[in-house]
Amino acid sequence: MAAPGVRPVPVPTKETQPYWDGCKRHELRVQQCAACGHHQFYPRLYCTACMSDRVEWVTTSGRATVLSYTIVYRPVTQAFAGDVPYVVALVTLAEGPQMMTNIVGCEPEKVHIGMPVQVTFDDWTEDIAIPKFKPV
């Protein structure tokens, strides 16, 4: 666990390493089933649509739409105190999967449901880049 005031850094696992490798290269990657074509996120060992184990990693377009969001005025931990207010959002990727993220690059009050956004990356460490989204 991170010390108070220190941002927790994701720890890649065997299943998530290809995702984090893509983020490091500023590529947003999800899994796609080779059997049925279904895209999915978060990483799994099998396809959630057809249960095939033939899942592969593909790079997305990086385009998404805001499905829901909230503006955070009170940080969960002191590590994020300097960021408030910030937007936590659920976006739907153009390829279909949904993911939780932050919306950056605009005033929080300008974010709205249905807003088109594009991925951008926040380099937290030499090995970890966090995907966030900004208005198109």
N, CA, C and O of each residue as an XYZ file, in Angstrom:
544
protein
N       0.839     -1.185      0.000
C       0.000      0.000      0.000
C       0.881      1.243      0.000
O       1.933      1.269      0.637
N       0.444      2.265     -0.715
C       1.214      3.505     -0.811
C       1.143      4.288      0.494
O       0.140      4.236      1.206
N       2.199      5.003      0.799
C       2.230      5.861      1.980
C       1.268      7.025      1.768
O       0.984      7.394      0.628
N       0.757      7.614      2.872
C      -0.141      8.765      2.728
C       0.519      9.856      1.886
O       1.688     10.186      2.086
N      -0.235     10.402      0.956
C       0.288     11.454      0.104
C       1.052     10.964     -1.109
O       1.492     11.771     -1.928
N       1.219      9.645     -1.241
C       1.931      9.067     -2.384
C       0.910      8.361     -3.281
O       0.130      7.530     -2.816
N       0.928      8.698     -4.555
C      -0.020      8.068     -5.484
C       0.267      6.576     -5.610
O       1.415      6.174     -5.799
N      -0.772      5.761     -5.505
C      -0.565      4.332     -5.728
C      -0.273      4.085     -7.207
O      -0.947      4.634     -8.079
N       0.710      3.278     -7.478
C       1.099      2.971     -8.855
C       0.605      1.567     -9.190
O       0.825      0.639     -8.411
N      -0.060      1.393    -10.337
C      -0.516      0.057    -10.718
C       0.639     -0.941    -10.776
O       1.760     -0.601    -11.151
N       0.337     -2.171    -10.397
C       1.319     -3.251    -10.454
C       0.840     -4.235    -11.524
O      -0.116     -4.978    -11.299
N       1.498     -4.243    -12.680
C       1.074     -5.153    -13.744
C       1.170     -6.621    -13.319
O       2.049     -7.010    -12.550
N       0.245     -7.413    -13.838
C       0.250     -8.858    -13.635
C       0.499     -9.516    -14.989
O       0.597     -8.836    -16.011
N       0.599    -10.826    -14.986
C       0.781    -11.565    -16.238
C      -0.344    -11.226    -17.226
O      -0.097    -11.057    -18.420
N      -1.566    -11.128    -16.724
C      -2.717    -10.861    -17.580
C      -2.762     -9.417    -18.068
O      -3.239     -9.159    -19.173
N      -2.274     -8.467    -17.264
C      -2.389     -7.053    -17.625
C      -1.134     -6.454    -18.249
O      -1.177     -5.326    -18.742
N      -0.022     -7.178    -18.241
C       1.237     -6.614    -18.747
C       1.128     -6.081    -20.182
O       1.658     -5.004    -20.455
N       0.459     -6.791    -21.119
C       0.344     -6.241    -22.476
C      -0.401     -4.900    -22.511
O      -0.091     -4.034    -23.328
N      -1.375     -4.739    -21.627
C      -2.103     -3.463    -21.529
C      -1.148     -2.350    -21.102
O      -1.094     -1.298    -21.738
N      -0.394     -2.585    -20.020
C       0.531     -1.569    -19.504
C       1.684     -1.318    -20.464
O       2.174     -0.192    -20.550
N       2.130     -2.347    -21.191
C       3.165     -2.145    -22.209
C       2.658     -1.193    -23.295
O       3.391     -0.316    -23.754
N       1.404     -1.374    -23.697
C       0.805     -0.471    -24.680
C       0.706      0.945    -24.150
O       1.036      1.900    -24.855
N       0.253      1.089    -22.914
C       0.145      2.426    -22.311
C       1.499      3.121    -22.279
O       1.595      4.320    -22.540
N       2.533      2.374    -21.962
C       3.889      2.943    -21.923
C       4.266      3.526    -23.285
O       4.979      4.526    -23.361
N       3.782      2.895    -24.366
C       4.037      3.374    -25.734
C       2.962      4.366    -26.196
O       2.938      4.777    -27.356
N       2.075      4.741    -25.266
C       0.947      5.642    -25.545
C      -0.008      5.041    -26.571
O      -0.486      5.722    -27.478
N      -0.271      3.746    -26.401
C      -1.256      3.014    -27.194
C      -2.279      2.435    -26.229
O      -1.913      1.777    -25.255
N      -3.560      2.675    -26.495
C      -4.605      2.089    -25.666
C      -4.979      0.746    -26.277
O      -5.482      0.679    -27.398
N      -4.726     -0.325    -25.521
C      -4.951     -1.676    -26.026
C      -6.070     -2.352    -25.242
O      -6.218     -2.144    -24.037
N      -6.850     -3.160    -25.944
C      -7.872     -4.006    -25.333
C      -7.729     -5.390    -25.946
O      -6.963     -5.588    -26.890
N      -8.460     -6.328    -25.409
C      -8.450     -7.669    -25.979
C      -9.551     -7.795    -27.030
O     -10.621     -7.198    -26.915
N      -9.253     -8.593    -28.059
C     -10.247     -8.930    -29.071
C     -10.230    -10.438    -29.252
O      -9.168    -11.057    -29.323
N     -11.416    -11.017    -29.324
C     -11.533    -12.456    -29.499
C     -11.285    -12.826    -30.962
O     -11.920    -12.278    -31.863
N     -10.365    -13.753    -31.188
C     -10.068    -14.223    -32.544
C     -11.186    -15.108    -33.079
O     -11.288    -15.313    -34.288
N     -12.028    -15.637    -32.189
C     -13.113    -16.519    -32.615
C     -14.359    -15.742    -33.040
O     -14.975    -16.071    -34.054
N     -14.736    -14.712    -32.270
C     -15.993    -14.009    -32.573
C     -15.826    -12.514    -32.829
O     -16.783    -11.856    -33.237
N     -14.635    -11.960    -32.600
C     -14.390    -10.548    -32.874
C     -14.746     -9.590    -31.754
O     -14.539     -8.384    -31.884
N     -15.277    -10.110    -30.656
C     -15.688     -9.267    -29.524
C     -14.484     -8.569    -28.891
O     -13.451     -9.195    -28.655
N     -14.622     -7.264    -28.616
C     -13.601     -6.508    -27.882
C     -13.985     -6.490    -26.407
O     -15.164     -6.404    -26.066
N     -12.977     -6.571    -25.534
C     -13.282     -6.533    -24.098
C     -12.183     -5.824    -23.321
O     -11.012     -5.821    -23.698
N     -12.614     -5.228    -22.223
C     -11.726     -4.615    -21.258
C     -12.476     -4.714    -19.943
O     -13.646     -4.335    -19.877
N     -11.892     -5.169    -18.986
C     -10.565     -5.394    -18.490
C     -10.060     -6.755    -18.966
O     -10.858     -7.588    -19.397
N      -8.756     -6.993    -18.897
C      -8.171     -8.229    -19.416
C      -8.697     -9.491    -18.725
O      -8.845     -9.544    -17.504
N      -8.971    -10.499    -19.552
C      -9.418    -11.799    -19.052
C      -8.727    -12.899    -19.854
O      -8.142    -12.643    -20.906
N      -8.801    -14.101    -19.350
C      -8.183    -15.238    -20.026
C      -9.079    -15.822    -21.116
O      -8.633    -16.659    -21.902
N     -10.336    -15.388    -21.168
C     -11.299    -15.930    -22.124
C     -12.211    -14.805    -22.616
O     -12.281    -13.742    -22.000
N     -12.895    -15.042    -23.711
C     -13.837    -14.074    -24.273
C     -15.134    -14.100    -23.471
O     -15.688    -15.168    -23.213
N     -15.614    -12.932    -23.082
C     -16.853    -12.874    -22.304
C     -18.092    -13.068    -23.179
O     -19.189    -13.259    -22.656
N     -17.931    -13.021    -24.503
C     -19.072    -13.209    -25.394
C     -19.267    -14.668    -25.785
O     -20.394    -15.164    -25.790
N     -18.158    -15.370    -26.119
C     -18.299    -16.749    -26.612
C     -17.510    -17.771    -25.793
O     -17.562    -18.967    -26.080
N     -16.787    -17.310    -24.785
C     -16.000    -18.151    -23.874
C     -14.761    -18.774    -24.513
O     -14.144    -19.659    -23.919
N     -14.387    -18.330    -25.710
C     -13.168    -18.826    -26.348
C     -11.947    -18.330    -25.576
O     -11.978    -17.262    -24.964
N     -10.880    -19.112    -25.613
C      -9.631    -18.666    -24.983
C      -8.701    -18.020    -26.014
O      -7.525    -17.789    -25.732
N      -9.225    -17.731    -27.199
C      -8.416    -17.141    -28.277
C      -8.499    -15.612    -28.249
O      -8.903    -14.990    -29.232
N      -8.118    -15.020    -27.134
C      -8.129    -13.561    -27.020
C      -6.753    -13.006    -27.368
O      -5.725    -13.555    -26.974
N      -6.757    -11.911    -28.112
C      -5.525    -11.264    -28.560
C      -5.585     -9.789    -28.181
O      -6.665     -9.237    -27.972
N      -4.431     -9.163    -28.096
C      -4.354     -7.735    -27.786
C      -4.348     -6.933    -29.079
O      -3.604     -7.247    -30.008
N      -5.186     -5.886    -29.137
C      -5.238     -4.993    -30.293
C      -5.185     -3.547    -29.809
O      -5.617     -3.237    -28.699
N      -4.657     -2.682    -30.642
C      -4.612     -1.257    -30.329
C      -5.915     -0.617    -30.784
O      -6.360     -0.840    -31.910
N      -6.525      0.174    -29.914
C      -7.792      0.830    -30.232
C      -7.552      2.130    -30.990
O      -6.415      2.570    -31.164
N      -8.640      2.726    -31.431
C      -8.586      4.038    -32.082
C      -8.308      5.140    -31.067
O      -7.859      6.227    -31.430
N      -8.576      4.855    -29.797
C      -8.412      5.867    -28.757
C      -9.603      6.797    -28.630
O      -9.605      7.694    -27.787
N     -10.620      6.589    -29.462
C     -11.821      7.425    -29.401
C     -12.833      6.805    -28.446
O     -12.939      5.583    -28.333
N     -13.578      7.678    -27.757
C     -14.578      7.206    -26.804
C     -15.649      8.277    -26.621
O     -15.529      9.397    -27.117
N     -16.698      7.898    -25.893
C     -17.793      8.803    -25.561
C     -18.048      8.705    -24.064
O     -18.057      7.612    -23.499
N     -18.255      9.855    -23.423
C     -18.546      9.866    -21.989
C     -19.937      9.280    -21.769
O     -20.921      9.772    -22.322
N     -20.013      8.228    -20.961
C     -21.280      7.585    -20.627
C     -21.829      8.130    -19.314
O     -23.033      8.350    -19.179
N     -20.941      8.345    -18.350
C     -21.324      8.885    -17.048
C     -20.086      9.510    -16.423
O     -18.963      9.193    -16.813
N     -20.286     10.394    -15.458
C     -19.134     11.031    -14.814
C     -19.543     11.654    -13.486
O     -20.726     11.834    -13.195
N     -18.547     11.972    -12.706
C     -18.742     12.744    -11.483
C     -17.542     13.662    -11.321
O     -16.445     13.360    -11.791
N     -17.763     14.779    -10.654
C     -16.679     15.709    -10.361
C     -16.287     15.506     -8.904
O     -17.129     15.590     -8.010
N     -15.020     15.241     -8.671
C     -14.508     14.988     -7.324
C     -13.976     16.297     -6.750
O     -13.082     16.924     -7.320
N     -14.541     16.698     -5.611
C     -14.102     17.909     -4.922
C     -13.312     17.591     -3.659
O     -12.544     18.417     -3.167
N     -13.512     16.376     -3.140
C     -12.791     15.920     -1.952
C     -12.005     14.676     -2.333
O     -12.596     13.638     -2.633
N     -10.691     14.766     -2.324
C      -9.887     13.615     -2.757
C     -10.032     12.431     -1.816
O     -10.205     12.592     -0.607
N      -9.957     11.249     -2.389
C     -10.032     10.019     -1.599
C      -8.824      9.911     -0.679
O      -8.944      9.466      0.463
N      -7.658     10.321     -1.180
C      -6.439     10.339     -0.369
C      -5.717     11.661     -0.602
O      -6.002     12.370     -1.567
N      -4.801     11.982      0.268
C      -4.020     13.215      0.144
C      -3.181     13.229     -1.132
O      -2.799     14.297     -1.611
N      -2.897     12.069     -1.673
C      -2.094     11.994     -2.896
C      -2.751     12.735     -4.055
O      -2.065     13.171     -4.980
N      -4.069     12.880     -4.013
C      -4.797     13.527     -5.094
C      -5.323     14.904     -4.708
O      -6.095     15.498     -5.461
N      -4.924     15.420     -3.557
C      -5.423     16.709     -3.064
C      -5.119     17.850     -4.028
O      -5.935     18.759     -4.180
N      -3.976     17.819     -4.671
C      -3.616     18.884     -5.597
C      -4.354     18.839     -6.919
O      -4.243     19.764     -7.723
N      -5.112     17.770     -7.155
C      -5.810     17.602     -8.430
C      -7.254     18.079     -8.404
O      -7.856     18.260     -9.463
N      -7.826     18.288     -7.222
C      -9.251     18.636     -7.143
C      -9.499     20.045     -7.667
O      -8.654     20.923     -7.492
N     -10.641     20.274     -8.304
C     -11.602     19.244     -8.696
C     -11.117     18.479     -9.932
O     -10.428     19.027    -10.792
N     -11.494     17.199     -9.995
C     -11.161     16.388    -11.170
C     -12.346     15.508    -11.526
O     -13.230     15.261    -10.705
N     -12.347     15.043    -12.764
C     -13.472     14.268    -13.280
C     -13.107     12.794    -13.345
O     -12.085     12.417    -13.918
N     -13.952     11.970    -12.752
C     -13.876     10.517    -12.900
C     -15.037     10.141    -13.813
O     -16.184     10.503    -13.550
N     -14.736      9.417    -14.879
C     -15.768      9.125    -15.871
C     -15.759      7.663    -16.295
O     -14.748      6.967    -16.201
N     -16.910      7.230    -16.758
C     -17.057      5.952    -17.441
C     -17.210      6.301    -18.915
O     -18.140      7.011    -19.297
N     -16.296      5.801    -19.740
C     -16.372      6.068    -21.180
C     -16.595      4.762    -21.927
O     -16.181      3.691    -21.484
N     -17.259      4.879    -23.069
C     -17.438      3.746    -23.971
C     -16.488      3.944    -25.138
O     -16.592      4.924    -25.875
N     -15.564      3.012    -25.302
C     -14.616      3.087    -26.408
C     -15.346      2.862    -27.730
O     -16.374      2.186    -27.766
N     -14.824      3.423    -28.806
C     -15.425      3.241    -30.131
C     -15.547      1.757    -30.472
O     -16.450      1.355    -31.206
N     -14.638      0.947    -29.935
C     -14.644     -0.498    -30.192
C     -15.655     -1.251    -29.328
O     -15.871     -2.445    -29.538
N     -16.282     -0.570    -28.357
C     -17.323     -1.198    -27.555
C     -17.095     -1.298    -26.068
O     -18.023     -1.029    -25.305
N     -15.895     -1.674    -25.603
C     -15.704     -1.802    -24.159
C     -15.845     -0.466    -23.423
O     -15.679      0.610    -23.998
N     -16.152     -0.577    -22.151
C     -16.221      0.602    -21.292
C     -15.062      0.565    -20.318
O     -14.584     -0.506    -19.942
N     -14.612      1.750    -19.909
C     -13.538      1.812    -18.922
C     -13.684      3.066    -18.072
O     -14.196      4.090    -18.524
N     -13.223      2.961    -16.834
C     -13.169      4.106    -15.929
C     -11.902      4.885    -16.236
O     -10.868      4.303    -16.563
N     -11.987      6.214    -16.128
C     -10.863      7.064    -16.480
C     -11.053      8.442    -15.876
O     -12.012      8.683    -15.143
N     -10.151      9.330    -16.180
C     -10.291     10.744    -15.850
C     -10.450     11.513    -17.153
O      -9.878     11.143    -18.178
N     -11.232     12.587    -17.103
C     -11.337     13.508    -18.230
C     -10.461     14.701    -17.886
O     -10.615     15.309    -16.828
N      -9.544     15.032    -18.782
C      -8.594     16.124    -18.572
C      -8.659     17.078    -19.768
O      -9.296     16.782    -20.778
N      -7.999     18.210    -19.637
C      -7.905     19.125    -20.765
C      -9.078     20.060    -20.930
O      -9.196     20.731    -21.956
N      -9.956     20.118    -19.930
C     -11.069     21.068    -19.955
C     -11.538     21.287    -18.517
O     -11.206     20.514    -17.618
N     -12.302     22.336    -18.320
C     -12.879     22.579    -16.999
C     -13.856     21.445    -16.675
O     -14.615     21.022    -17.546
N     -13.845     20.953    -15.440
C     -14.753     19.855    -15.084
C     -16.218     20.137    -15.423
O     -16.951     19.226    -15.805
N     -16.641     21.381    -15.286
C     -18.033     21.742    -15.547
C     -18.400     21.642    -17.026
O     -19.583     21.654    -17.364
N     -17.414     21.545    -17.906
C     -17.671     21.436    -19.350
C     -17.916     19.993    -19.794
O     -18.391     19.758    -20.905
N     -17.594     19.033    -18.935
C     -17.799     17.621    -19.276
C     -19.299     17.335    -19.298
O     -20.040     17.838    -18.454
N     -19.743     16.532    -20.258
C     -21.155     16.173    -20.325
C     -21.311     14.769    -20.907
O     -20.442     14.273    -21.624
N     -22.427     14.153    -20.582
C     -22.744     12.832    -21.112
C     -22.884     12.947    -22.629
O     -23.526     13.866    -23.137
N     -22.281     12.012    -23.335
C     -22.296     12.024    -24.792
C     -21.114     12.763    -25.401
O     -20.981     12.820    -26.623
N     -20.251     13.333    -24.555
C     -19.099     14.100    -25.034
C     -18.097     13.185    -25.728
O     -17.686     12.178    -25.152
N     -17.695     13.515    -26.958
C     -16.653     12.728    -27.616
C     -15.285     13.077    -27.028
O     -14.964     14.249    -26.830
N     -14.495     12.059    -26.756
C     -13.178     12.248    -26.142
C     -12.147     11.374    -26.852
O     -12.490     10.436    -27.573
N     -10.888     11.705    -26.631
C      -9.758     10.998    -27.241
C      -8.751     10.681    -26.148
O      -8.537     11.490    -25.245
N      -8.133      9.515    -26.221
C      -7.175      9.110    -25.197
C      -5.934     10.003    -25.221
O      -5.495     10.465    -26.274
N      -5.394     10.225    -24.045
C      -4.108     10.872    -23.844
C      -3.449     10.108    -22.705
O      -4.126      9.342    -22.018
N      -2.185     10.288    -22.486
C      -1.505      9.497    -21.461
C      -0.763     10.386    -20.482
O      -0.154     11.388    -20.858
N      -0.828      9.996    -19.214
C      -0.129     10.683    -18.129
C       0.992      9.750    -17.669
O       0.732      8.715    -17.054
N       2.223     10.115    -17.966
C       3.377      9.289    -17.592
C       3.666      9.452    -16.105
O       4.233     10.461    -15.685
N       3.273      8.452    -15.306
C       3.468      8.512    -13.852
C       4.873      8.111    -13.452
O       5.478      8.729    -12.577
N       5.390      7.075    -14.093
C       6.744      6.603    -13.817
C       7.394      6.275    -15.158
O       6.788      6.457    -16.214
N       8.607      5.799    -15.104
C       9.300      5.399    -16.329
C       8.589      4.232    -17.015
O       8.666      4.085    -18.234
N       7.898      3.403    -16.229
C       7.251      2.203    -16.767
C       5.734      2.264    -16.830
O       5.118      1.440    -17.507
N       5.116      3.214    -16.146
C       3.655      3.261    -16.068
C       3.124      4.585    -16.609
O       3.470      5.660    -16.120
N       2.274      4.479    -17.630
C       1.534      5.626    -18.158
C       0.053      5.327    -17.957
O      -0.410      4.222    -18.240
N      -0.682      6.316    -17.467
C      -2.097      6.147    -17.172
C      -2.920      6.748    -18.313
O      -2.745      7.919    -18.649
N      -3.823      5.951    -18.914
C      -4.673      6.516    -19.960
C      -5.753      7.403    -19.353
O      -6.443      7.016    -18.410
N      -5.880      8.578    -19.905
C      -6.936      9.516    -19.539
C      -7.544      9.985    -20.850
O      -7.037      9.654    -21.922
N      -8.608     10.741    -20.779
C      -9.260     11.198    -22.002
C      -9.455     12.702    -21.975
O      -9.663     13.300    -20.920
N      -9.383     13.307    -23.163
C      -9.567     14.750    -23.315
C     -10.618     14.992    -24.393
O     -10.844     14.128    -25.241
N     -11.263     16.157    -24.370
C     -12.266     16.446    -25.399
C     -11.655     16.411    -26.793
O     -10.488     16.750    -26.988
N     -12.466     15.995    -27.754
C     -12.019     15.968    -29.154
C     -12.045     17.388    -29.692
O     -11.708     17.614    -30.854
